[in-house]
Amino acid sequence: WAPWATATEQALIKGQRNDGDVCTYRGSWDPADPWGEDGGRIYSTAMCVLILQAPYRFPALPADRSDLLDTLGRKDRPTAERVRLLEAVAAYRVPHAQKKLLPWTKAKDAGTRAAAARALAACRPDGRGAQVLARLLMADASAAVRLEAALGIGRADAPAAAVLGALEQGAKDADLRVRLATLHTLRGYGRKATPATPAIQPLITHADPAVRVAAAGALRRIAPETPGIEDTLLESLRAKEVPVRVQAATFLAADEPRSPAVDQALGEALGDKSVRVRVEAARGLVGMLEHADALRAALDAGLAATDLETRLSSVGLAAD
């Protein structure tokens, strides 16, 4: 709003007539817009004055956007508008929002429940909020709601032990997206999620390559001594699916210590057809002079990539 209002005000004031007197042109605007010929000077002047007074017609919104919660509390809101309000609460990370968000996690429509779970996660829930997200992950009928719960649990200010049961169940969810999101959240807990190791370990031999690499990546942080992790990641680095190779390169490059076999595989990945794979592999080989030319080539290709994620990762590589 601020850049638009400033630019508009400057343009309009610059176009205001200062010559003549108030009975001719002074203080008015020329009918220069597409409708000016029909409306004339009076029309053009009236429109410009209305635009200039717009900032004064509306009260300033509170900095913490608590107004969104007040509006959300009105029961007469259509479902689509309520979902947009919940999305706004998530975007602004409105503080102290948990109490007013919790009832919407029990809404009848799945869209509202999913948006409420996303907003709750964005507002850093406490232990009670974490329990609500865990309940949604374990019991909600909608995969979209379970997905938001799986992603959000890791942002809660709650001990890992309070949510591990739900995450173990989420790792076996029938929906692939929920399974992968749960494994991502488990990886974030690191050693604190060690009790979940028995539930995750069988997944490194899962039929789906995306599940295998996600499970191996999670165990690499949670229980790195688990047999088969490195072999699964090295195999995933040669998978047909580009997203699987990207994940494998990311996990292998990010975690220490690395074996000579991993360094060799990352070096070979610098020649991958996918720019993103090359960039992620390069991040694990920064400082190795024998790969200097390939690292520079990966960085140049990554910075010139068309997708934003690859360019962002390349900026990280440049910083490294």
N, C-alpha and C positions, 0 to 999 in steps of 0.2 A: 504493500500500500504506500509506504513512504516514498520510494523512488517514483512511483506513478504520480502521486499527488504533487511532489516537488516539480517534476518535469512539466506536468500539466499547468500548474500555477504559473511557472515561468513563461511558458508558451502563450498563455492567455493574457497575462499582464503585458507582455511584449506587444501583443496585437491590439491592445486597447488604444483608442484614439485619444490623443492629448491636444490636438489642434482644434481650432474653432471655439465655439462656446457651447454651453449646455443646451442651447436651442437648436444646434446643428449636429456636430459630431462628437464634441468633447465628452469622454466617459463611455462612449458606446463602442460597439464592435461592428466592423464591416460584415455584410452578409456574404462571407467567403466560403462557407461549407456547402455541401451538395444541395441542402434544402434552403439555403439563404435566399436564393432567387425567388422562391415562393413566399417565404416568411418575411423577408426584408430585414431592415436594421433592428426593428423592435424585437423580432423573433430571435435574431442572433444574439442581441444583448441580453435578453432574458435567459437564454440557454447558458451563456457564459457565466452569468451571475449565479445561476443554480449550481453549476459545476464548482465554482469557486467557494460556495458556501457549504458544500457537501461535508467537509471535515468538521464543521461546527454543528451539524444536525445530529451527529451520533455521539453518545458518551464514550469515553475511553474504556477499552476492555481491561479487566484486571490482568496484571502481568502473569499471574499463575494460572490463568484461564479457568478459574473456579466457576465461572459463568456456565461453562459447558456442563458441569455436573448439575447445576440448578435446572438448566434446560432439559437435561436427560431425565430428571425426576418427574417431569410432567407426563402423566399417563396417556394423554391423548395423542402422542406423537406417532405418526405412521412408522411402520417397521423400517422402511428404507431410510427415513430421516434419523431414526434411532441408531441404525448401524453407522451412518455417517458421523453422528455425534460421538459414538464409541471410538471410531477410527481417529477422530480429532483428539479425543482424550489420550489415545495412545501416542499420537504424533507429538503432542505437547508435553507428554509425561506429567500430567497434572498431579501435583503432590496431594497426599492424604485422600486419594480417590477410592481406596480399596472398599471402604464400607458401602459406598454408593454403587460400586460396580458389582459386588457379589450377587445381589438379587438377579442381575441380568444374565448370570451364568446358568440360571435355571429357566430362562425364557423358553417359550414353546417352540419358536422357530430356530433352526440351527444357525442361520446367519447371524442372529443377535448373539447367540451363545459364543460363536467363534470370535466375533468382534469384541465381546466382553472379555474373553480369555486373553486376547491380544492386548487389550487395554490394561487389564490387570497385570500382565507380565511386564508391560512397559513402565508401569508405575511402581516397580520394585516391591512386590508383595512381601508380607511377613509370613510367619509360620502358618497362620490361618489361611492366608491366600494361597500358599503353597499346597496346603491340604485340599483346597478347592480345585486347583489345577490337577492335582494327582487324581482326585475323584473323576474329573472330566476325562483324563487320559485312560482310566481303567474302565469307565462305565458308559461314556456318552455314545449314542448310536451313530453320530455323524463323524466321519473320518476327518472332515475339515476342523471340527472342534477338537478332536483328539490331537490333530497336528499342532494347533495353536498351543494346546496344553503342554505337549512334549517340548516344544521350543521354549515355552515360557517358564517351565519349572526351574531351569538353570539360572534364571535371573532372580529367583526368590531369595530373600534373606532368611534362609532356613537350613538346618543341618542336612547333609546328604542322607543320613539314616532315615529321616522323616519321609523321604520320597523315593527311596530306592525300590521299594516294592512295586510302586506304580511304574517306574522306569523299566524294571525287569519285565513287566507285563507288556509295556509299550514296545520293547525290543522284539516281541513276538507278534506284534499287531498284524492283522490281515492286510492292512494297507501299507504298501511299500514306503510311501512318503512318511508315514507315522513312524515306521521302523527306523528309517534313516535319521529322522529328526531326533528320535530317542537316543540312538547311538551317538549322535553328535553331542547331545546334552550330557550323556554319561562320560564322554571323553573330557568334557570340561571339568568334571569333578575330580579327575585324576585318581590318586591313591585313595581318596575318600570313598570311592565307589568300588573298592576291592571286593566287598561281599557280593557284588553282582557278577563277578567273574564267571562262576559256573553257568549263569544264564547266557552270557555273551559268547563264551568259548566255542560252543557248537556252531555258532553262526559264521565262523571263519571258513567253514566248509559248505556253506549254504549254496544252493543252486544258482542264486542270483548274484552276479559279480559285484553289483552295487552294494549288496548286503555284506558280502565277504570283505570288501575293502573297508567299509565303514566299521565293521566289527573289529577288524585287525587294527585299524587306526585308534579305536577306543581302547582296546587292550594294551596298545603300545604305551598309553599314558596311565592306564589303571593298574595293569599287572604285566609289565614288560618282560617278565621272566616266563610268561606263558608260551609253551611250545607252539611252533607253527606260525607265529605272527609275521616274522620277517619273510618267510617263504611265501605267505599269502600276499604280502605287499609287493614283493618282487614279481610274482606271477601277475598281479593286477597291473603292474607297470607295463606289461606286454599285452594287456587286454585289447579287444577290438574296440570297445566303447571308449570314446575320448573322455567323458566325465569320470570314468573309473580310473583311467590313467592319470588324470589330473589329481584326483584324490590320493592315489598311491604316491605320486611324486611329492605332493604337499606333506603327507604324513612322514615319508622317508626323509625329506629335507628338514623338517621342523624338529624332529626329536633326536636327542643325543642319549647315549653314545651311538655311533654308527659303525658297522663292520666294514671291512674292505669290499665285501660283496655289494653292499649298499652304495658305496661311493662309486664303484665301477658301474652299477646299474644307472645311477644318476648321470654319470658321464655319458653313457650310451643314450640316455633320454634327451640329451642336448641336441640330438639329431632327429627327434620325433617330428612327425608331420604337423602336429598341433603346436602352435605358438605358445599356448597356455601351458602345455606340458613342459616345453623347453624352459619357460620362465620359472615355473615352480621347481624344476630340477636344478636350475641355475642357483636358486636361493640357497640350496644346500651345499653348493660347491664354491661359494664366494671365498676368495682368498687362495684358492688352489691355482697356482700359476700355470700348471700344465693345461688348464682348461680356459685360459684367459681369452683366447680368440673366440671360442665357442660361447663363453659367457657374454662377451661384448655383442656377438651376433644375436643371441637370445634377447638381450636387453633392447637392442635396436628394433628387433621385430616386435617385441612386446609393446614398446612405446608407440609403435605405428599401428597396432592392432585396431580393429574396428569395434570390438566390444569393450565396454567400460571396465569390467572386472579384470580383464587381462592387462589393460593399461594401468589400473590401480596397483595390481600386483607387481607390475614392472617398475613403478615408482618406488615400491618397497624394496625391490631388488637393487635399484640405483642407490637408495639410502644405505642398504647393507654394504 
